[in-house]
Amino acid sequence: YTRQGYAIEAITATIDWIKENGFSLIKAGVNPENTLSKKLLIRIGFNFSSIEDG
């Protein structure tokens, strides 16, 4: 199901729900090697902050 828009649709809906319910901080994590997921998060408006091991 790669590149069919399902991930962006799901993430956008989740972010909308989070904002509607009063949350002000949203964090996301991906495997550093997963280029498509990183690009997706950047496209939606996430910013790179740090790398955490664990």
CHARMM internal coordinates of N, CA and C (Angstrom, degrees):
IC EDIT
DIST 1 N 1 CA 1.4557
DIST 1 CA 1 C 1.5276
ANGL 1 N 1 CA 1 C 112.48
DIST 1 C 2 N 1.3155
ANGL 1 CA 1 C 2 N 116.97
DIHE 1 N 1 CA 1 C 2 N 18.50
DIST 2 N 2 CA 1.4535
ANGL 1 C 2 N 2 CA 121.22
DIHE 1 CA 1 C 2 N 2 CA -179.10
DIST 2 CA 2 C 1.5243
ANGL 2 N 2 CA 2 C 111.08
DIHE 1 C 2 N 2 CA 2 C -65.41
DIST 2 C 3 N 1.3296
ANGL 2 CA 2 C 3 N 114.99
DIHE 2 N 2 CA 2 C 3 N 139.05
DIST 3 N 3 CA 1.4766
ANGL 2 C 3 N 3 CA 123.66
DIHE 2 CA 2 C 3 N 3 CA 174.88
DIST 3 CA 3 C 1.5293
ANGL 3 N 3 CA 3 C 113.83
DIHE 2 C 3 N 3 CA 3 C 63.30
DIST 3 C 4 N 1.3263
ANGL 3 CA 3 C 4 N 117.39
DIHE 3 N 3 CA 3 C 4 N 32.73
DIST 4 N 4 CA 1.4595
ANGL 3 C 4 N 4 CA 120.43
DIHE 3 CA 3 C 4 N 4 CA 176.96
DIST 4 CA 4 C 1.5236
ANGL 4 N 4 CA 4 C 112.02
DIHE 3 C 4 N 4 CA 4 C -109.56
DIST 4 C 5 N 1.3287
ANGL 4 CA 4 C 5 N 117.13
DIHE 4 N 4 CA 4 C 5 N 1.74
DIST 5 N 5 CA 1.4520
ANGL 4 C 5 N 5 CA 120.65
DIHE 4 CA 4 C 5 N 5 CA 175.68
DIST 5 CA 5 C 1.5172
ANGL 5 N 5 CA 5 C 115.53
DIHE 4 C 5 N 5 CA 5 C 90.12
DIST 5 C 6 N 1.3304
ANGL 5 CA 5 C 6 N 117.17
DIHE 5 N 5 CA 5 C 6 N -0.50
DIST 6 N 6 CA 1.4673
ANGL 5 C 6 N 6 CA 119.25
DIHE 5 CA 5 C 6 N 6 CA -177.98
DIST 6 CA 6 C 1.5251
ANGL 6 N 6 CA 6 C 112.11
DIHE 5 C 6 N 6 CA 6 C -65.57
DIST 6 C 7 N 1.3167
ANGL 6 CA 6 C 7 N 117.09
DIHE 6 N 6 CA 6 C 7 N -41.37
DIST 7 N 7 CA 1.4672
ANGL 6 C 7 N 7 CA 120.44
DIHE 6 CA 6 C 7 N 7 CA -177.14
DIST 7 CA 7 C 1.5213
ANGL 7 N 7 CA 7 C 111.19
DIHE 6 C 7 N 7 CA 7 C -65.80
DIST 7 C 8 N 1.3126
ANGL 7 CA 7 C 8 N 117.40
DIHE 7 N 7 CA 7 C 8 N -46.48
DIST 8 N 8 CA 1.4643
ANGL 7 C 8 N 8 CA 119.55
DIHE 7 CA 7 C 8 N 8 CA -179.18
DIST 8 CA 8 C 1.5244
ANGL 8 N 8 CA 8 C 110.97
DIHE 7 C 8 N 8 CA 8 C -64.81
DIST 8 C 9 N 1.3149
ANGL 8 CA 8 C 9 N 116.98
DIHE 8 N 8 CA 8 C 9 N -36.97
DIST 9 N 9 CA 1.4670
ANGL 8 C 9 N 9 CA 120.68
DIHE 8 CA 8 C 9 N 9 CA 177.62
DIST 9 CA 9 C 1.5275
ANGL 9 N 9 CA 9 C 110.73
DIHE 8 C 9 N 9 CA 9 C -64.21
DIST 9 C 10 N 1.3121
ANGL 9 CA 9 C 10 N 116.63
DIHE 9 N 9 CA 9 C 10 N -45.10
DIST 10 N 10 CA 1.4660
ANGL 9 C 10 N 10 CA 120.79
DIHE 9 CA 9 C 10 N 10 CA -179.52
DIST 10 CA 10 C 1.5244
ANGL 10 N 10 CA 10 C 111.60
DIHE 9 C 10 N 10 CA 10 C -67.08
DIST 10 C 11 N 1.3175
ANGL 10 CA 10 C 11 N 116.83
DIHE 10 N 10 CA 10 C 11 N -43.56
DIST 11 N 11 CA 1.4627
ANGL 10 C 11 N 11 CA 120.03
DIHE 10 CA 10 C 11 N 11 CA -178.90
DIST 11 CA 11 C 1.5252
ANGL 11 N 11 CA 11 C 110.76
DIHE 10 C 11 N 11 CA 11 C -66.82
DIST 11 C 12 N 1.3214
ANGL 11 CA 11 C 12 N 117.18
DIHE 11 N 11 CA 11 C 12 N -42.65
DIST 12 N 12 CA 1.4593
ANGL 11 C 12 N 12 CA 120.67
DIHE 11 CA 11 C 12 N 12 CA 179.27
DIST 12 CA 12 C 1.5238
ANGL 12 N 12 CA 12 C 111.12
DIHE 11 C 12 N 12 CA 12 C -61.61
DIST 12 C 13 N 1.3186
ANGL 12 CA 12 C 13 N 117.41
DIHE 12 N 12 CA 12 C 13 N -43.53
DIST 13 N 13 CA 1.4690
ANGL 12 C 13 N 13 CA 121.03
DIHE 12 CA 12 C 13 N 13 CA 178.19
DIST 13 CA 13 C 1.5250
ANGL 13 N 13 CA 13 C 110.79
DIHE 12 C 13 N 13 CA 13 C -63.76
DIST 13 C 14 N 1.3139
ANGL 13 CA 13 C 14 N 116.64
DIHE 13 N 13 CA 13 C 14 N -40.12
DIST 14 N 14 CA 1.4645
ANGL 13 C 14 N 14 CA 120.64
DIHE 13 CA 13 C 14 N 14 CA 179.12
DIST 14 CA 14 C 1.5226
ANGL 14 N 14 CA 14 C 110.72
DIHE 13 C 14 N 14 CA 14 C -65.28
DIST 14 C 15 N 1.3174
ANGL 14 CA 14 C 15 N 117.18
DIHE 14 N 14 CA 14 C 15 N -44.06
DIST 15 N 15 CA 1.4675
ANGL 14 C 15 N 15 CA 120.96
DIHE 14 CA 14 C 15 N 15 CA 178.64
DIST 15 CA 15 C 1.5223
ANGL 15 N 15 CA 15 C 110.50
DIHE 14 C 15 N 15 CA 15 C -62.45
DIST 15 C 16 N 1.3196
ANGL 15 CA 15 C 16 N 117.78
DIHE 15 N 15 CA 15 C 16 N -42.50
DIST 16 N 16 CA 1.4698
ANGL 15 C 16 N 16 CA 120.99
DIHE 15 CA 15 C 16 N 16 CA 176.99
DIST 16 CA 16 C 1.5196
ANGL 16 N 16 CA 16 C 110.68
DIHE 15 C 16 N 16 CA 16 C -58.26
DIST 16 C 17 N 1.3295
ANGL 16 CA 16 C 17 N 117.35
DIHE 16 N 16 CA 16 C 17 N -45.19
DIST 17 N 17 CA 1.4638
ANGL 16 C 17 N 17 CA 121.38
DIHE 16 CA 16 C 17 N 17 CA 179.89
DIST 17 CA 17 C 1.5240
ANGL 17 N 17 CA 17 C 110.32
DIHE 16 C 17 N 17 CA 17 C -62.95
DIST 17 C 18 N 1.3170
ANGL 17 CA 17 C 18 N 116.59
DIHE 17 N 17 CA 17 C 18 N -43.70
DIST 18 N 18 CA 1.4702
ANGL 17 C 18 N 18 CA 121.14
DIHE 17 CA 17 C 18 N 18 CA -179.69
DIST 18 CA 18 C 1.5263
ANGL 18 N 18 CA 18 C 110.20
DIHE 17 C 18 N 18 CA 18 C -59.75
DIST 18 C 19 N 1.3258
ANGL 18 CA 18 C 19 N 117.32
DIHE 18 N 18 CA 18 C 19 N -47.05
DIST 19 N 19 CA 1.4642
ANGL 18 C 19 N 19 CA 121.19
DIHE 18 CA 18 C 19 N 19 CA -179.89
DIST 19 CA 19 C 1.5236
ANGL 19 N 19 CA 19 C 111.60
DIHE 18 C 19 N 19 CA 19 C -64.42
DIST 19 C 20 N 1.3323
ANGL 19 CA 19 C 20 N 116.84
DIHE 19 N 19 CA 19 C 20 N -41.32
DIST 20 N 20 CA 1.4638
ANGL 19 C 20 N 20 CA 121.35
DIHE 19 CA 19 C 20 N 20 CA -179.93
DIST 20 CA 20 C 1.5242
ANGL 20 N 20 CA 20 C 111.94
DIHE 19 C 20 N 20 CA 20 C -64.08
DIST 20 C 21 N 1.3111
ANGL 20 CA 20 C 21 N 117.40
DIHE 20 N 20 CA 20 C 21 N -23.97
DIST 21 N 21 CA 1.4564
ANGL 20 C 21 N 21 CA 121.53
DIHE 20 CA 20 C 21 N 21 CA -177.85
DIST 21 CA 21 C 1.5246
ANGL 21 N 21 CA 21 C 112.87
DIHE 20 C 21 N 21 CA 21 C -101.61
DIST 21 C 22 N 1.3211
ANGL 21 CA 21 C 22 N 117.14
DIHE 21 N 21 CA 21 C 22 N 19.53
DIST 22 N 22 CA 1.4506
ANGL 21 C 22 N 22 CA 122.05
DIHE 21 CA 21 C 22 N 22 CA 168.00
DIST 22 CA 22 C 1.5172
ANGL 22 N 22 CA 22 C 117.78
DIHE 21 C 22 N 22 CA 22 C 86.16
DIST 22 C 23 N 1.2932
ANGL 22 CA 22 C 23 N 117.78
DIHE 22 N 22 CA 22 C 23 N 7.41
DIST 23 N 23 CA 1.4657
ANGL 22 C 23 N 23 CA 119.04
DIHE 22 CA 22 C 23 N 23 CA 178.43
DIST 23 CA 23 C 1.5300
ANGL 23 N 23 CA 23 C 108.91
DIHE 22 C 23 N 23 CA 23 C -81.38
DIST 23 C 24 N 1.3299
ANGL 23 CA 23 C 24 N 116.32
DIHE 23 N 23 CA 23 C 24 N 144.47
DIST 24 N 24 CA 1.4596
ANGL 23 C 24 N 24 CA 119.56
DIHE 23 CA 23 C 24 N 24 CA -177.48
DIST 24 CA 24 C 1.5256
ANGL 24 N 24 CA 24 C 113.45
DIHE 23 C 24 N 24 CA 24 C -116.10
DIST 24 C 25 N 1.3245
ANGL 24 CA 24 C 25 N 117.32
DIHE 24 N 24 CA 24 C 25 N -8.48
DIST 25 N 25 CA 1.4583
ANGL 24 C 25 N 25 CA 120.72
DIHE 24 CA 24 C 25 N 25 CA -179.33
DIST 25 CA 25 C 1.5192
ANGL 25 N 25 CA 25 C 109.44
DIHE 24 C 25 N 25 CA 25 C -129.00
DIST 25 C 26 N 1.3058
ANGL 25 CA 25 C 26 N 115.69
DIHE 25 N 25 CA 25 C 26 N 129.30
DIST 26 N 26 CA 1.4588
ANGL 25 C 26 N 26 CA 121.31
DIHE 25 CA 25 C 26 N 26 CA 178.20
DIST 26 CA 26 C 1.5176
ANGL 26 N 26 CA 26 C 107.76
DIHE 25 C 26 N 26 CA 26 C -126.75
DIST 26 C 27 N 1.3183
ANGL 26 CA 26 C 27 N 116.49
DIHE 26 N 26 CA 26 C 27 N 127.02
DIST 27 N 27 CA 1.4595
ANGL 26 C 27 N 27 CA 121.49
DIHE 26 CA 26 C 27 N 27 CA 177.36
DIST 27 CA 27 C 1.5197
ANGL 27 N 27 CA 27 C 109.20
DIHE 26 C 27 N 27 CA 27 C -115.91
DIST 27 C 28 N 1.3155
ANGL 27 CA 27 C 28 N 115.51
DIHE 27 N 27 CA 27 C 28 N 148.59
DIST 28 N 28 CA 1.4624
ANGL 27 C 28 N 28 CA 120.94
DIHE 27 CA 27 C 28 N 28 CA 177.15
DIST 28 CA 28 C 1.5164
ANGL 28 N 28 CA 28 C 108.23
DIHE 27 C 28 N 28 CA 28 C -135.53
DIST 28 C 29 N 1.3118
ANGL 28 CA 28 C 29 N 115.86
DIHE 28 N 28 CA 28 C 29 N 148.86
DIST 29 N 29 CA 1.4552
ANGL 28 C 29 N 29 CA 120.50
DIHE 28 CA 28 C 29 N 29 CA 177.64
DIST 29 CA 29 C 1.5156
ANGL 29 N 29 CA 29 C 110.64
DIHE 28 C 29 N 29 CA 29 C -133.07
DIST 29 C 30 N 1.3076
ANGL 29 CA 29 C 30 N 115.59
DIHE 29 N 29 CA 29 C 30 N 140.76
DIST 30 N 30 CA 1.4602
ANGL 29 C 30 N 30 CA 121.04
DIHE 29 CA 29 C 30 N 30 CA 177.12
DIST 30 CA 30 C 1.5170
ANGL 30 N 30 CA 30 C 109.19
DIHE 29 C 30 N 30 CA 30 C -140.33
DIST 30 C 31 N 1.3036
ANGL 30 CA 30 C 31 N 115.52
DIHE 30 N 30 CA 30 C 31 N 158.90
DIST 31 N 31 CA 1.4544
ANGL 30 C 31 N 31 CA 121.20
DIHE 30 CA 30 C 31 N 31 CA 173.05
DIST 31 CA 31 C 1.5297
ANGL 31 N 31 CA 31 C 107.43
DIHE 30 C 31 N 31 CA 31 C -64.56
DIST 31 C 32 N 1.3311
ANGL 31 CA 31 C 32 N 118.54
DIHE 31 N 31 CA 31 C 32 N 128.66
DIST 32 N 32 CA 1.4678
ANGL 31 C 32 N 32 CA 120.93
DIHE 31 CA 31 C 32 N 32 CA -178.29
DIST 32 CA 32 C 1.5288
ANGL 32 N 32 CA 32 C 113.99
DIHE 31 C 32 N 32 CA 32 C -55.99
DIST 32 C 33 N 1.3114
ANGL 32 CA 32 C 33 N 117.39
DIHE 32 N 32 CA 32 C 33 N -23.19
DIST 33 N 33 CA 1.4632
ANGL 32 C 33 N 33 CA 120.94
DIHE 32 CA 32 C 33 N 33 CA -179.89
DIST 33 CA 33 C 1.5329
ANGL 33 N 33 CA 33 C 112.77
DIHE 32 C 33 N 33 CA 33 C -85.10
DIST 33 C 34 N 1.3240
ANGL 33 CA 33 C 34 N 117.11
DIHE 33 N 33 CA 33 C 34 N -8.86
DIST 34 N 34 CA 1.4623
ANGL 33 C 34 N 34 CA 121.18
DIHE 33 CA 33 C 34 N 34 CA -177.00
DIST 34 CA 34 C 1.5360
ANGL 34 N 34 CA 34 C 109.91
DIHE 33 C 34 N 34 CA 34 C -87.65
DIST 34 C 35 N 1.3085
ANGL 34 CA 34 C 35 N 115.33
DIHE 34 N 34 CA 34 C 35 N 84.21
DIST 35 N 35 CA 1.4616
ANGL 34 C 35 N 35 CA 122.21
DIHE 34 CA 34 C 35 N 35 CA -175.53
DIST 35 CA 35 C 1.5249
ANGL 35 N 35 CA 35 C 112.66
DIHE 34 C 35 N 35 CA 35 C -60.51
DIST 35 C 36 N 1.3223
ANGL 35 CA 35 C 36 N 117.80
DIHE 35 N 35 CA 35 C 36 N -41.49
DIST 36 N 36 CA 1.4665
ANGL 35 C 36 N 36 CA 120.24
DIHE 35 CA 35 C 36 N 36 CA -178.43
DIST 36 CA 36 C 1.5260
ANGL 36 N 36 CA 36 C 111.85
DIHE 35 C 36 N 36 CA 36 C -63.56
DIST 36 C 37 N 1.3297
ANGL 36 CA 36 C 37 N 117.24
DIHE 36 N 36 CA 36 C 37 N -41.00
DIST 37 N 37 CA 1.4619
ANGL 36 C 37 N 37 CA 120.09
DIHE 36 CA 36 C 37 N 37 CA 179.13
DIST 37 CA 37 C 1.5209
ANGL 37 N 37 CA 37 C 111.12
DIHE 36 C 37 N 37 CA 37 C -67.04
DIST 37 C 38 N 1.3178
ANGL 37 CA 37 C 38 N 116.94
DIHE 37 N 37 CA 37 C 38 N -39.75
DIST 38 N 38 CA 1.4689
ANGL 37 C 38 N 38 CA 120.00
DIHE 37 CA 37 C 38 N 38 CA 177.76
DIST 38 CA 38 C 1.5277
ANGL 38 N 38 CA 38 C 110.42
DIHE 37 C 38 N 38 CA 38 C -63.14
DIST 38 C 39 N 1.3214
ANGL 38 CA 38 C 39 N 117.74
DIHE 38 N 38 CA 38 C 39 N -43.56
DIST 39 N 39 CA 1.4638
ANGL 38 C 39 N 39 CA 121.41
DIHE 38 CA 38 C 39 N 39 CA 178.79
DIST 39 CA 39 C 1.5235
ANGL 39 N 39 CA 39 C 111.27
DIHE 38 C 39 N 39 CA 39 C -63.65
DIST 39 C 40 N 1.3243
ANGL 39 CA 39 C 40 N 116.40
DIHE 39 N 39 CA 39 C 40 N -38.22
DIST 40 N 40 CA 1.4567
ANGL 39 C 40 N 40 CA 120.97
DIHE 39 CA 39 C 40 N 40 CA 178.78
DIST 40 CA 40 C 1.5230
ANGL 40 N 40 CA 40 C 110.87
DIHE 39 C 40 N 40 CA 40 C -62.04
DIST 40 C 41 N 1.3235
ANGL 40 CA 40 C 41 N 116.95
DIHE 40 N 40 CA 40 C 41 N -47.03
DIST 41 N 41 CA 1.4605
ANGL 40 C 41 N 41 CA 120.26
DIHE 40 CA 40 C 41 N 41 CA -179.63
DIST 41 CA 41 C 1.5264
ANGL 41 N 41 CA 41 C 111.55
DIHE 40 C 41 N 41 CA 41 C -63.84
DIST 41 C 42 N 1.3146
ANGL 41 CA 41 C 42 N 117.30
DIHE 41 N 41 CA 41 C 42 N -39.49
DIST 42 N 42 CA 1.4636
ANGL 41 C 42 N 42 CA 120.64
DIHE 41 CA 41 C 42 N 42 CA 177.48
DIST 42 CA 42 C 1.5268
ANGL 42 N 42 CA 42 C 109.94
DIHE 41 C 42 N 42 CA 42 C -64.42
DIST 42 C 43 N 1.3174
ANGL 42 CA 42 C 43 N 116.67
DIHE 42 N 42 CA 42 C 43 N -41.28
DIST 43 N 43 CA 1.4713
ANGL 42 C 43 N 43 CA 121.76
DIHE 42 CA 42 C 43 N 43 CA 179.13
DIST 43 CA 43 C 1.5279
ANGL 43 N 43 CA 43 C 111.42
DIHE 42 C 43 N 43 CA 43 C -60.17
DIST 43 C 44 N 1.3126
ANGL 43 CA 43 C 44 N 116.67
DIHE 43 N 43 CA 43 C 44 N -37.56
DIST 44 N 44 CA 1.4590
ANGL 43 C 44 N 44 CA 121.52
DIHE 43 CA 43 C 44 N 44 CA -179.13
DIST 44 CA 44 C 1.5307
ANGL 44 N 44 CA 44 C 111.51
DIHE 43 C 44 N 44 CA 44 C -76.37
DIST 44 C 45 N 1.3332
ANGL 44 CA 44 C 45 N 116.99
DIHE 44 N 44 CA 44 C 45 N -20.45
DIST 45 N 45 CA 1.4608
ANGL 44 C 45 N 45 CA 119.36
DIHE 44 CA 44 C 45 N 45 CA 177.43
DIST 45 CA 45 C 1.5094
ANGL 45 N 45 CA 45 C 115.47
DIHE 44 C 45 N 45 CA 45 C 121.10
DIST 45 C 46 N 1.3293
ANGL 45 CA 45 C 46 N 117.25
DIHE 45 N 45 CA 45 C 46 N 4.28
DIST 46 N 46 CA 1.4561
ANGL 45 C 46 N 46 CA 119.79
DIHE 45 CA 45 C 46 N 46 CA 176.61
DIST 46 CA 46 C 1.5239
ANGL 46 N 46 CA 46 C 109.37
DIHE 45 C 46 N 46 CA 46 C -72.40
DIST 46 C 47 N 1.3317
ANGL 46 CA 46 C 47 N 115.96
DIHE 46 N 46 CA 46 C 47 N 152.22
DIST 47 N 47 CA 1.4538
ANGL 46 C 47 N 47 CA 122.40
DIHE 46 CA 46 C 47 N 47 CA 176.77
DIST 47 CA 47 C 1.5107
ANGL 47 N 47 CA 47 C 109.50
DIHE 46 C 47 N 47 CA 47 C -117.78
DIST 47 C 48 N 1.3247
ANGL 47 CA 47 C 48 N 116.65
DIHE 47 N 47 CA 47 C 48 N 144.08
DIST 48 N 48 CA 1.4574
ANGL 47 C 48 N 48 CA 121.17
DIHE 47 CA 47 C 48 N 48 CA 176.67
DIST 48 CA 48 C 1.5155
ANGL 48 N 48 CA 48 C 108.70
DIHE 47 C 48 N 48 CA 48 C -69.56
DIST 48 C 49 N 1.3223
ANGL 48 CA 48 C 49 N 116.27
DIHE 48 N 48 CA 48 C 49 N 132.30
DIST 49 N 49 CA 1.4554
ANGL 48 C 49 N 49 CA 120.83
DIHE 48 CA 48 C 49 N 49 CA -179.34
DIST 49 CA 49 C 1.5180
ANGL 49 N 49 CA 49 C 111.80
DIHE 48 C 49 N 49 CA 49 C -117.36
DIST 49 C 50 N 1.3268
ANGL 49 CA 49 C 50 N 116.83
DIHE 49 N 49 CA 49 C 50 N -52.84
DIST 50 N 50 CA 1.4601
ANGL 49 C 50 N 50 CA 119.34
DIHE 49 CA 49 C 50 N 50 CA -177.03
DIST 50 CA 50 C 1.5210
ANGL 50 N 50 CA 50 C 110.16
DIHE 49 C 50 N 50 CA 50 C -163.10
DIST 50 C 51 N 1.3087
ANGL 50 CA 50 C 51 N 114.02
DIHE 50 N 50 CA 50 C 51 N 169.13
DIST 51 N 51 CA 1.4578
ANGL 50 C 51 N 51 CA 121.58
DIHE 50 CA 50 C 51 N 51 CA 174.27
DIST 51 CA 51 C 1.5148
ANGL 51 N 51 CA 51 C 107.37
DIHE 50 C 51 N 51 CA 51 C -110.79
DIST 51 C 52 N 1.3162
ANGL 51 CA 51 C 52 N 115.93
DIHE 51 N 51 CA 51 C 52 N 127.02
DIST 52 N 52 CA 1.4602
ANGL 51 C 52 N 52 CA 121.04
DIHE 51 CA 51 C 52 N 52 CA 178.78
DIST 52 CA 52 C 1.5122
ANGL 52 N 52 CA 52 C 109.06
DIHE 51 C 52 N 52 CA 52 C -117.21
DIST 52 C 53 N 1.2993
ANGL 52 CA 52 C 53 N 116.48
DIHE 52 N 52 CA 52 C 53 N 136.83
DIST 53 N 53 CA 1.4568
ANGL 52 C 53 N 53 CA 121.70
DIHE 52 CA 52 C 53 N 53 CA 178.47
DIST 53 CA 53 C 1.5162
ANGL 53 N 53 CA 53 C 108.59
DIHE 52 C 53 N 53 CA 53 C -96.51
DIST 53 C 54 N 1.3067
ANGL 53 CA 53 C 54 N 116.39
DIHE 53 N 53 CA 53 C 54 N 127.36
DIST 54 N 54 CA 1.4358
ANGL 53 C 54 N 54 CA 115.68
DIHE 53 CA 53 C 54 N 54 CA 175.57
DIST 54 CA 54 C 1.4433
ANGL 54 N 54 CA 54 C 115.14
DIHE 53 C 54 N 54 CA 54 C 142.71
END
COOR INIT
IC SEED 1 N 1 CA 1 C
IC BUILD
